[in-house]
């Protein structure tokens, strides 16, 4: 993430001249700071007049010193921007955290905290994140000394380049090396170099007198010199000096702007004026085309012309932005030369066009979702990858543009905000989701606010904040119900059901998901219904209702394909893969998971890819091949950490513990299982916690027994199993409770508590029978038979006779799900009973290895 941050910097390939001394000075200051024994950031305040090239110099320094730092970020503080309020410190902190790779959880807004509390919390996280991490931070257009001090990272060798109109007297107590560096107008040599670099044709003979006159008329300001110099070639230096002088007593930059503005064609002038509507963010050809009311080819031609004229700055790729002084000039021309209706129409075209394009991108990913199903035109993208790349580039521009949408039809604004919300969830961009949440509050108090709150609940769930997600989603369901908006209520119910599933409340989760399905009966909600069906299938799988899960997944896959939902197909195949593992069909499971992995790659769903890798590694474990499973699970766990998917990491660590157990490394297996138990507990995932307790207890029990030769030191393991059983019982997971009863029975039998063990086996039989688990029922009946000689009321002879009869009956009743090992155990134990049971020797099944292993339940 940090390395990628350099790619977000403005391009360094543009015109740059006359500032080599300042650039060398910045490098010298960085090296001096690094040579010190103290770890402090170096702060360089570049102060000078607007148009003096402060920002260009700061960005060039960030590129020039890239080899010294781990990442870089530019944040526009808008300190002296006319017509726009300064950027709040909280937003600046969020932007820096987002760009510099901070954990996503830190970017999720806390609705109940005040702005001051948010600034304090984010400031602490910011300084903590950058401790010991050298980065370059450009604080552009600063004026608030306290804000700059807050944004200087403590305890790092970072470089902070601040651009400001005047020197900033930063607090003396600030732990940083602070240097003030004036950015003066260019001297004659620097101006001559810049004019030569900006000229379209450098073949004109040198004219020292005209060059001096041009520098004087442009005030030595690089911006004015660059704009004016772009006309050299079509003008001689003498002609340029004369033309500049004809504009009378105006500011140097405005003089150059008037000159080049009047040089442009009518379409180019129109585009420049309307670019003022796009705010301070960079934009591409699609936005220019909408503002101009032309196609992208024509818009690209005019952008190129404006760039050659020095009127717009090239940022990177095909993206451009206006300098603040140029934007002010363009806005004045817009207000003076165009009717209000023309301005509003251009702004509305921009928003409507972006709404359609954003919807098209998301339709390629998620299909014909009900929120957008009736609003599609041709998407205009040749591939899904191209579409997602476009939305990645444009998302910040869209958010910026929506802040300037006064007078535009609110329906268009709401459509674009809704599409952008979906994008933020897909990409995990919680920083921008928070921005949109605030925009939604500003423009709408109805449907969109509910929609953003719904997505915020989903984001909280993705981060493992399950209590927050449940509370948020429950309130959103109520809001949709009050508004009689069935489609929205169903989507919120589906999300709530998934959250309850993640918390282990399987019975309630199933009820919420079935309630959502009832609301999604209309044909136009078929794609939404598909998502709910595969979510319900996952719940039913964990409740051991495998045929029902298979039915739901098969139908959901059909609906996803009909709705052209690539993302939905990916998750349905993923769930089919998990179901295959549960049923022991390894080839089918691996095929489904591989398909899911490919589809996640197409939609750039990093979270989905990590989950698929987890389950593919688990497939190797189920297949009895633990070594590659261990490697795969460790890689998947790292991917989950990168995605900040706490739940994904917890389950992967849980499977890793099982794989390590298979290799015989019980110490490390216990450690990993305990780690997963801690993670599930932190998330309040009751189902995951119960599973982790169950398997941690089983491995701990076997580890202690291997050391002592008996089960008598199993007190800690027994307590874990008791807790696991209570958890499974509370959330209604019969199969988890049943297998936990058997593990408890093994512990009690090994400690001569045979009556209790026999009762536990009887309870397990009832539980397995309740949901039709013949395999589990076989094991419960077998263990019961091994206990009868020691616990039957009629004594050892009666108990032995009853055990022999039950074992014979068990041997006769065969079925496809029978554990192959069990047939051998039944036959062997029958022989043991025929030879007679020695009560003094105690229960024999554990010593003979005739107890269910981890594989027994599959």
Buried (B, 14 or more C-beta within 10 A) or exposed (E): EBEEBBEBBBEBEBBBBBBEEBBEBBBEBBEEBBEEEEBBBBBBBBBBBBBBBBBBBBBBBBBBBBEBBBBBBBBBBBBBBEEBEBBBBBBBBBBBBBBBBBBBBBBBBEEEEEEEEBBBBBBEBBBEBBEEBBBBBBBBBBBBBEBBBBBBBBBBBBBBBBBBBEEBEBEEEBEBBBBBBEBEBBEEEBBBBBBBBBBEEEEBEEBEEBBBBBBBBBBBBBBBBBBBBBBBBEBBBBBBBEBBEEBEEEBBBBBBBBBBBEBBEEBBBBBBBBBBBBBBBBBBBBBBBBBBBBEBEBBBBBBBBBBBBBBBBBBBEBBBBBBBBBBBBBBBBBEEEBEEEBBBBBBBBBBBBBBBBBBBBBBBBBBBBBBBBEEEEEBBBEEBBEBBBBBBBBBBBBBBBBBBBEEBBEEBBBBBBBBBBBBBBBBBBBBBBBBBBEBBEEBBEEBBBBBBBBBBBBBBBBBBBBEBBBBBBBBBBEBBBEEEBBBBBBBBBBBBBBBBBBBBBBEBBBBBBBBBBEBBEEEEBBBBBBBBBBBBBBBBBBBBBBEBBBBBBEBBBBBBBEBBBBBBBBBBBBBBBBBBBBBBBBEBBBBBBBBBBEBBBBBBBBBBBBBBBBBBBBBBBBBEBBEBBBEBBBBBBBBBBBBBBBBBBBBBBBBBBBBBBBEEBBEBBBBBBBBBBBBBBEBBBBBBBBBBBBBBBBBBBBBBBEEEEBBEBBEEBBEBBBBBBBBBBBBBBBBBBBBBBBBBBBBBBBBBBBBBBBBBBBBBBEBBBEBEBBBBBBBBBBBBBBBBBBBBEEEBEEBBBBBBEBBEEBEEEEEEBBBEBBBEBBEEBBEBBEEEBEEEEBBBBBBEEBBBEBEBBE
